Amino acid sequence: MELLARNTSRLPAWVRPLAEGDAGAVVDLGRVLRDYHAAAIAPHHELIQDGVAADHAYRVRALSSSGLDGMFATLRPMMDWRPPVLHVTYLLDRDLHLRG
């Protein structure tokens, strides 16, 4: 919510209570997200899990056959491995140093 609080002038009116830390707004958001999950995601849980498992297996095969370069190549265009840096397309432009 800190990011929201820093940009309140550009927020739609319905987001402002969240940015201001209104507990009721947070509770309401949680309820809406739970309802959405129950209606839109939970009924497809098994299909989603199968997709995640297939993607994981694909990445493991790429890693074992082509190393890190090959595995990272499967993540394009969202990510691009240019050793020693993994470039990730993201909303904010920032550097994140993992330090090992």
Steps between C-alpha positions, in 0.01 A plus 500: 500500500802723532519524121134600490550762769781665302280548193159599641452789259485258205273242662137440419271604785417141598869423570567795731359335816743209445792739455399679818493175696124487558448165676146463365624545143763231555237261641270576205781440251582169668136391477477597132823315421381187684167514313679544168733210577206275591312586180777533241807310616408222743282311248805474273757418769588157360546634147720783633710255702542278194618802300749599770633144520540482119679837494730388781586178314570701182738734685678209670553331161634825354732543799631143481554506123618860446605635839397834644531679166260256340252507784498880517452513122163327551383797708521758219364761443411555868855426615835520325821350638807709417764363739538589773166686493145367467293778342131479590221703341326662793276794576775691682855559372731388778808294573478217750833363619458147639855481635544131444 
